[in-house]
Amino acid sequence: MAMSCDHPDLLPLDEALARLWAALPAPFFPEVRADRDDPAADLAAMDGVALRSEDGRTPRRLLGTLYAGDDPAAFIITPGTAVRIMTGAALPAGADAILPVEQLREADGLIHPQAAPEAGDHVRRRGSQAHAGDLLLPADQPMNVARTALRAWVGRPLPPPARIRVAVASTGDELVADPLSHQIRDSNGPMLVALAHTLGAEVERRPALPDDPAALAAALRNPGDARILLTSGGVSMGEHDHLPAVLMDLGATILFHKIRLKPGKPMLAAQLGDLLVLGLPGNPVSAYVNALLFLPVALAKLEGRALPDPWRRAPLAASVRHKGDRPLLHPCRLEDGQLHPLPGKGSADLVTLARADAFAWIEAPGQQTGDQVRYLTVM
């Protein structure tokens, strides 16, 4: 059943993530074709001896040993002979089977098969995986570790993966190094730098930006070599929340502003030329949760990887009540496979954030003990 919503203008989280993914470019990866048969020769699939199957259990005289990478032309298998062979080595001429070590006995200088081999036993036949020219991977597939290996396998290795450069800048006149009672230290900046670093980005922490439209505009016009700018604060409805208006004045494309999520409603994403601006809310829990949701998606798309799925599922160890109309991400400890809700004190509660292992997704009016809910893991 659809739930009534007092904020019909708020964008659901899944749609916000989809907009971000669709808006960002991805590297193009060409198709991959086999440059030769795979494998390129008949190979041993087990350690043992290479022999003629038609000789059955007749004792064999060993001619030598073949290791992976050895040229098999050094040996020719004739009746009554065999070659000791290691996994991955190419079969010599005349051999059509491998008899594993476990089925061999050595006595009187001969190998005595303990089982009758059959042609093809424990042999990876030439071309059994692919033939030269076969299409192995269509063009423009997201890159992953296995696909990187496949390109190297056919002689088309990729350059070392480039790290996306992320700049982090908090906003607010209240941020000072030695605060008075009406001021605070910047905790969001170090937090977001640590998160971006953990996610594999190349990170630069920049000085906090004052609540001044001209200063914001200057920082946005001169992003340096940053591909993503993470800001925190300045995106809500206060008189000093200038970021949305400044971006619009600069001609940025606003992908979305305000999402249906608690905490984190003021979240903003915009494109200014090649720069992606992720405008996070200023409260630390909100800033962290939104960065954890949106930054991995942006990094994956720009690096040419598949859309990440950060969600896991576990039962609640205790009930959580939720009176709001937006889905709630509630801080929890993850112990013995269960989510133990923590008594959070709102989106400014950095102490509870530091104690949490996970954020559980709670729909109104709440979830009960034992309910299976999805959750995000804290990094």
N, C-alpha and C positions, 0 to 999 in steps of 0.2 A: 504494500500500500504506500502511495506517495505521502510524504510527511509535509505538513504545512510549513511554510518558511516565511518568517517576518522580513527576510532580506532577499527578495526575488532577483535583485541585481547581482548577487554574489555568484561567482563562477564555481561550479563543483571542481574538486581537486583533480579528478581524472581528466576533465576537459581542459583545465589549465595546463596540465602536464602534456596533453596531446597538442595543444597550441604551441607550446615551447618546442616540442620535438619536430613538429611540422615546419616551423619557421627557420630552423637552423640548417645550414648546409652540412653535407657529409663528404668526405673524400671519395673519389671514384676509384673503385678497384676493378681492373679488367678481368675478363674470364681467365680461367686456368685450364689448359689442356696438357695432356700427358706428352712429354717430349720423347718418350721411348716406352717400350713395354714395361709394365710394372707387375712383378719383378722382371728385370731385364734378362734373367737366366733362371733355370731351375735351381732352387735354393733348398738347403736343408732346413727343415722346420724344428729339428731336435738334434741334440748331440748324439752321436752314434757312429755307425759305419755306413758308407755308401757302397752299394753292391748291385749285382744282377739278381733280380728276383727269381729268374728262371732256374737258378742253381739251388733254390730251396735252402735246406739246412746243411748243405755241404760245408765243411770247414774251409775257411779262406786264409790266404796269406796276405798280411798287411803290406801295402806298398809305401805307406807314409801317412801324412796328416795334412788336411786342408783346414785352414782357418778362414773366417769371414774376410773377404778382400783378397785372398790368394787366387792366383791364376790357376784354374782347374786343368789347363792344358799340360801341366806337369805330369799328369797321370792318365792312363787309359785302363779301364776296368775290363779284365778278361776273365774267362771261366776260372774259378778258384782263387780269385783275388778280391781285395776290398781296400778301401781307404778310410782311415779314421777321419771323421768330419765333424765340425762344430756348427752350431746353429748360425744360419745366415751365410754359410759358405756355399759357393756354386758347385753343383755336381760335376764330376769329371765325365768324360765320354765313356759310354758303356754302362754307367750306373743308371738305374731307374727307380731305386727305393733307398730308404734310410731305415736301418734297424737300430732302434734306440739302445743306449748303453745298458739299460735294465734288462734287455733281452739277449745279452752277449755273455759268453764265458771265454776266457783266454786260457789256453793250455798248450804246452809243447810248441810254443811260438806261433800258434794259429788262433784265429777267431772262430769260435763254435757258436753259430746261431742257435738260440733256444726257442725260436719260433720261425715259421716259414714266412718270409716277406712276400708281399704282393706289390705289383707295379704301382708306383705312385704313393706308397706309404710314406708319410711324414715328409712329403716334398711339396714345396710351394712352386707350382708350375709357372713357367714364363708366361706373362700376360694374364695371369689369373685375376689380378685386381684391375688392370686397365691395359689397353693397347695404345700404341703411339697414335696421337691425334685425338683420342677420346676427350670429350668435355668432362672435366672433373668438377668444375665449379662455375656456375653462371657469373656473368659480370655483375658488379655493383652489389655484392653480398657483404653484409657487415663483417668486419674483421674480428676474428677471435684467435686464440692460441693455436688451435688445430689448423685453421686456415693459413696462418702464418707458416706453420711447418709444411703444409702442402705446397705452398709457393716455393719454399726453399727446396723441396723434394724434386720439383720439376725444373730447377735452375732459375727461378724467378724470385729471389728473396726480396723482401721489402726493406727499405731503409729503416734504421732504428726508429721506433715510434717516437714522434714528437710530443712533448708535454704541452698542454694548453696553459698559457700564461694567465693567471688570475690575479687581479689586483683587489685588495681589500681596503676599504676606507669607511670608517664609522662617521656618523654625522652628529652634530649637536654642540652648542656652546657650553653645555654642562659637563663636557668631558675634559678633565684636567688630571695632571699627574699627581698633584698633592691636594686632594679635594677638601673644601670646607663642607659644612653640614648640608649646604644646598647644592652641592656638586657631586659628581661621581667619577670614578676611574673608568677607563675604557676596557671593559672585559670582552665585548663583542669582537673587537679587532683581533686579539690573540686567539680567541675561540675559532673564528672563521678561518684564520690562517692555518691553524692546526688541522681543521677539518679538510680544507682544500689540499693541504699537504698529504694527509692520510688518503685522500681520494686519488692521489697521483699527479696533481697539478703542479706546475711551477708557480710559486706564490710570491707575491710582493705585497708587503704591508705598507700602506701609504698613510701620511698624517691625517688625523681626523679633520673633517671638513666642517667649517662653521655653518650656522644657520643663516646663510646669506646666498640669495639667488645668483649673484654675480660670481661668487667663489665656486658654487656648484657648477655653473655653466662653464667656467674656465677649466675645471677639472674634467668635465665631460668632453670638451672640445679637444683636450690634449691627453688622451688616454695612454700615450706612449705605445709600448708594444703589447699591452694587455689585450686579450681577446674577450675576457669576461671581467666585469667590474662588479664586485659584491659590496653593496652599501648596507648599512643598518641604521634605521631611523629616517625620519623625514618623509614618510609615505602615507601618513594617516590624515586626519582632518584638522590638525592644529594649525595655528597661524604661522608657525615656523616649519611646517611640513611642505617644503618647496619642491622636492624632487619631481613629482609628477608634472607640475606646471613647467618647470625648467626643461624637462625632456620634450614636452610638447612644443615649447617655443623653439627648441633646436631642431624640430622636424623629425623627432624619433617616432618610430612605430610602436605604439603601446600594444603589446601582445595580450596583456590582461592586467587589471588592477582591482584588487579585492577578491578574495576567494572564500568559499564556504567551508571554513575550517576554524577550529579553536584549539590552540592559539594560532594566530597568524593571518587573520582576516585582511590586513592592509597590504599583503604581498603584491609586488609589482614586478613585471618583466617587460623590458622594452629593448628594441634594437635601434642603435644609433650608428648608421653606417655598418661597419664590421664589428662594432662593439656590442656585446650583449650586456645589458644592465639588469642585474637581479637586485631589486630594491627590497630588502628584508625589513620587517618591523624592527623597532628599536629595543623592545624588551628581550632579554637574552633567551628565554625559552622559545619565544616566537621566532627569533632570528635563527636559532639553532635548528628548530624543526623544519622551517622552510628551506634552509640551506641543505639540510639532509635530504629533503624531497626533490628539490629542483636542480641543485648543482650536479649530482651524478648523472642526471638526464642530459644536461647540456654538455658535460665532458664526453659522455659516450657518443653523442651525435657528432660532435666536432672531431672526435678521434676516429670515427667510422666504425664504432662498435654497435652491438645490438642494444635495444632499449632495455635498461636494467629493471629488474623486479626486486625491490628491497623488502617485500612483505613476507613475513613468516606467520605461522599460526600456533597458538597455544591456549590452554584454558586459563580462565581467571581463578585465582585462589580466593578472591573475595569480590563481592559485588561492588559496582561503581554506579552511583546515581549521577544523572546528567540532565539538568533542566533546560539547557539551551536548545536551539533549533539547528545549530551547526554540529557536524561530527566533532567529537573531542578526541584529541590525542593525549592520553593520560599517562603520566610517568609511572613506571613500575620497576620492581626488581624481578629478574628472571632467575628463579631458583627451582631446581628439581623439575624442570620442564613446565613450570607454572608461572604465570604473571601475578606478582604480588603488588597490588596498587599501593602507591605512596601517597601520603597526605599532602598533596601539592597546595601551594598558596598562590597560584596564578602565574601569569606569563613572565613576571619579574623574578620568580623564585629560582635564582641560580643555585642555591644550596641543594634543592631537591633535584634539579637537573644534574648536578654533579654526582648525586647518589644513585641515579637511575641507570638501569641497563637497557631499558626499552620504553617505547611509547605504544600503548594499546589503543586501538581504534574503538571508540565507544559511541554508539548511536543513542539518541534520546529515546526513551527517558532513562536509559541506563542499561547495563548488562549485569547478569546474575552470576553468582559463584558457579564455576564449572562451564560457563559459556565459552565456546571456542571463538576467539577473536583474532584478527590479524594485528600484527605489531611491527614496528620498526626497531632495529637494533641500534643502540647508541654507539657511536664511534669515539 
